[in-house]
């Protein structure tokens, strides 16, 4: 009998390696946490009296999104 690939391996096309792919829920949580950290930094700057430009905000949000 031949061994059938696991569903995760089938979808990703990657085999071999013990590292599991994160689930969609885990990826979403990670993205939300990065966004939260970026917003937190911006809020701290504003509270400290630093002016935060729209361009800086957009750059931080894009960086959090990974695009």
N, C-alpha and C positions, 0 to 999 in steps of 0.2 A: 504494500500500500504506500502511496505517496502522501506526504504530509501537506495538508492544505495551509496556505498562508493565512495569517491572522487578518481580520478585517482592517485593522489600522494600517498594516503593511500593504494590503491590497489597494487601499485608497491613496496612500502617499507615494506608492511606487518605490519605497525605500525598504530594503531588507538588511538584516545583519545589524548588530548593535543592540545594546541593552537599553538604550535611552528611549523612553516612551515619548510619543508626541503629545503635547498638551491638548486637552479637550477644548472645544469651542468656549465653554464656560470659563476655563482657566485663562485662555487668551483674552477674553473680554475683561476679566478681573484685572489682569496685568495691564491692559491698555487703560482702564479706568484709574488704576492706581498711579500710573505714570502721569496721566492728565491731572489727577488730584495734586500730585507733587508739584507739577508745573504751575498750577493755579495758586497753590499755597505760596510758592516763591514770589509770584507776581504780587499777591496780596501783601506779603511782608514788605516788598519794596514800596508799594503805595503807602502802607502804614508808616514807613520810615520817611516818607516825604519825597521819595524819588518819583519822578514822572515816568510813567510807563506808556510808551507809544503804542499805537495800534499795530505798527509793523513788528515790534518786539513781541507783542501778544500773539500775533499770527504766526511768527516764527516758532515760538514755544509750542503753540498748539499743533502746528504741522510736525514738529519734531516728536511730539508725544504720539502723534498718529502714525509716525514712521514713513510719511510721504515726503 
